[in-house]
């Protein structure tokens, strides 16, 4: 198995800690290599410099493609001097994956403001930067755990802007990318999708809104006519109980919280952020930098471990 490339993320956050913890648990079974400044690793970490990623699987200590970020790490306090190093670590990881030297990419959380302050980072976040590196115009965010996969059709925008951002084209792209990824990356031969409505009770026949009648239902009808197995638009408040979840492989939601509230309720620590539509596998833990606990030795690596496991499984399915 080729190693998973791990980009270091924000050095002042919990990224270095959870990467080391994940390697201690998974390194014997899943090869990986961390790209970052080894001086930023937790005190006492035994690490091994790797110059060729082929050597990562045989490493007897935490395998590192070492970079110099020009300043020490202060846990909980981001340093803009690190910004370019963080960005370059992501770019280097993508290069390794696209060249075939690494099987997949797992990204530790970044701090966007530090990247803007230190390197004029021009992207809203990881996903958009990865899409630019891969030269892809349409990508989709999936949150996944053992019992649920959700995909929001719109993501980090105010709720008031959701109706105007939703369109037949946006919803169709989201569904097509999700459907293809379920087949290619998750090994599901005939994916079943459930699509939420935008309004309470999916609009209740127009009494609570017309988006379902005017756009969502016709879009789904057109896709069903092409052979897609799609249920909806459904009332979101009845989509996520155990019985309902058995009827679909992924839920398409209309906005951020509609998707993330159920998955974080079901598995707060083990959720994984997956970018669909890229020419390579990318996963990430479903949490942020957690500056408040960084460096205290109490960070929970569950989501990073799940992200690495999922990256390995997706890479195997894609191969």
N, C-alpha and C positions, 0 to 999 in steps of 0.2 A: 504494500500500500504506500502510495506517495504521501508525503507529509502534508498536513494542513498548515497553511500560512496564517499566523496570528499577528495582526497589526497591533501595536502596543496601546493605541488610544491615548487619552489624556494621562500623562505621567502622575499628576497630582491626585488622580482619582484612585479607585480600587482596581483598575485594570491590571496593573502588574501583580497584585496580590492574587486575584482570582485566576490569572493565567498560570501562575506557579502552582496554585492549589489544584487546578484542573489537570496539569501535567502529572502531578504526583499520583492522582487517581487513575488517569487514563493512559499515561505515557507508555506503559508496557504493551498496550493493545492498539492505540491509535497514535501513529507518529505525528509530530507537530514541530514547528519551529517558530519562535517568537522574534519579531523584528522590532528592535528598539535599543535604548541605551541601557546596558546592563547595570550601570550605577543606580538606576531607578528601581531596581528590583528590591523586594523586602530584605531587610538586614539579615545576613546569614544565608541567603539563598546560594546554593551550589549551582553554578551555571557552567555551560560548556560552549565555547565559541565554535560556531559552525561556518565554514566558508563554502561548502557545497551541501545543498539541502538533502542530497542523497545520504549524507551521514547522520541526519537527524534521528532516524529510527534506531541507530546503534548508540546514541548518546547515553551516557551514564549519569548525566546531570542535566538540568534544564537547558535545552538547546536554544542558542541565541545567534541570530544574525546581527552582530553588534553594530550600532550606530552611535555617533557622538552628538548629543543634543546640546552641548556647550554650556550646560548649567545643571547643578544638582536638582534633585526632586525635593520639594517641600510638600509633604502630604497635606491635602486640603486646600492648597493655595496654588492655583494655576499660574504658570510663568509663560508669558507670550514668547520668550526666547525659544521655548520648545516647539512653537507652532509649526515651523517649517519641517522639523524632524518628524512630527506626528503625521503631517500630510505626506511626506516622502515615504514614510513607513507603509501607508496605505497604497501608494502608487507602486512601491517595490513589491508589495504582496500581490497586487493585481498582475504585475509583470510575471511573477513566478507562476501564478495560476494559469495565465493565458499562454505561457510558453510550454505548459505541461509538466513543469518541474514539481509543482505542488498540485494536490488534488482539488483543493478548495480553499476558500478564504473565510476566516472567522475574525471579526473586528471587535476589539474592545471599545468601550464607550469613549466618545470624544466630547470636548467642551467647545461648542461653536464660537462663543465669544472670545475665548483665548486664541482660537485660530484666526478670527477676524482681526483682533488686536495685534497679533504678532506676524501675520502673513497675508492680510487682506483676503482671507478665504472667501471666495465668491459664491459658495453654494449653501443652500439652506441646511444641508446635513450630509451625512454619509451617503445616503441613497442616491442623491442627485450627483454627488461627486463620482461615485462608482459608475453611474449611468454615463457620465461624460467620458470617463476613462475608457469605457467599453463602447462608446459611440452608439449608445442606444437611446432613443427618444422616449420610449414608453417602458417603464418598469412599475412593478406593483409590490407593495409591502404586505407580507403575510405574517401573522403572529400564530405560532403553532405550539401545541403541547400534546401530550399523549391522548387527550380526550377531545380536542377541539382544534380546528384550523379556521381562522377568520381573516378576511381581506377587506379593508376599508376602501371604498371607491374614491373617497376624498380623505385627506389626512390632516395635516397641521394647518387648518384654517379656522377662523371663527365660525361658530354654528350659523350665524346669520348669513354667511357666504355660501353655505353648502348648496342650497337650491339653485343658485346661479351657476355654480361650478359643475353641478351634475348635468350630464347630457347623454344622449343616446350613444354618442361616440365614446365618451369616457367610460360608460358602463359596459359597452360592448368590448372595448379594449381590456378592461379589468377582467371580465369573464373569460375572454379568449386566452389571455396570458395565464390566468389561474388554471384553466382547464388543461392547457398544454403542460404546465409545470407539474400538475398532479400526475399526469401520465409519465412524463420524462424523469422527474426527480423523486417522485414518491411511489412509482411503480403501480399506479392505479389504472387499470386498463380502460375502464368506463367510468369516468368521474361523475359523481352526482353533486350538483350544486344547489344550495338553497339561497335565495336572494331576499333580503329584507326590504320592506317598504321604507319610505322616508318618514312618513307621518305615523302617529299613533293608530293602531289597528289597520295599518297599511292604507290609511286614508278613509276607511269605512265608506266605500262607495262614493267618495267625493265630499262627504260631510266634514272631513278633517283635512282636506287638501286634495289637489288634483294631480300632483306629480306622478302618482301611481297610474292613474288613468291616461294621462297625456303622454308620458314618456316611458316609465319603467315597464309597465305591462306590455306595451307594443314592442319594446326592445327584446323582452324575454320571449314573446311569441315568435318574433323573427328568428331568434336563435334556436328555439325548440323546433321550428320548421326545418332547420338545417340538421336536426338530429341530436342536439344537446339535451342532456337530462337535467332540467332546471325546474325547481319549484319556486313559486313566488309570483308577485311580491307577497311576502308573508309579514304578519304582525311580529315585530321584533321581540315582543314580550313573551312570546310562546315558542321561540326558536331554539332556546338553549338548555331546556331541561333534558334529562338523560334520555328519555324516550325519543324526543325530537332529534337529538344529535345522531342517533343511529340511522337516520334516514338520509344523511348527506355526508360527503367527504370534506366539504369546505363551505363556509357561510360567507356570502358577499354582503357587506354592510354598506350603508350609505355615508357614514361619517365615523370619525375617529372613536368617540366614546361608545357608539353603538357596537363596535367591534371589540374594543379593548376591555370594557367593563366585564363582559362575561368570561373572557379568557383569564383575566387577572383574578377574578373571583374563584374560578375553578382551579387555577394553578398559578399562584402569584409568584412563586420562586422559580418555577421550571419552564416558563414561557420562553420561546425563541423567536427572534425577529429574523425573517427570511426575505431576501429580495428576489422576486420572481421576474423573469424576463431578461436577465443578464446571460451572457454566453458562458458564464462560469457560476459555480455554487458559492453563495455568500450567506453566512448566518452571523448572528450577533446575539449576545445576551439581551434580554428584554428589560433593561434597566439603564440608568444613567451612571454618572461618575461617582455619585455618593460621597462628595467631599467631606460630609460630616463624620463619616466613619473611616475614611481613608487613613491607612497607617496604624490603625488600632488593633489589627489582627482579628477583627470580628466579621469581616466581609463574607457573605454567603456566596460560594462559587457554584451553587446549584444551576443557575441559568447558563453560566459559561460552560459547565460540563455538558448540559443538555444541548447547547449550541454546537459544541465540538462533535458530540455523538451524531447530531442531525446532519452536520456537514459531511461526516464520513459516510453516513447512510445515503445521503443524496448523491454524493460523488460516485458511490458504488452503483446506485441505480442508473445514473446518467452514463457511466462507463458501459 
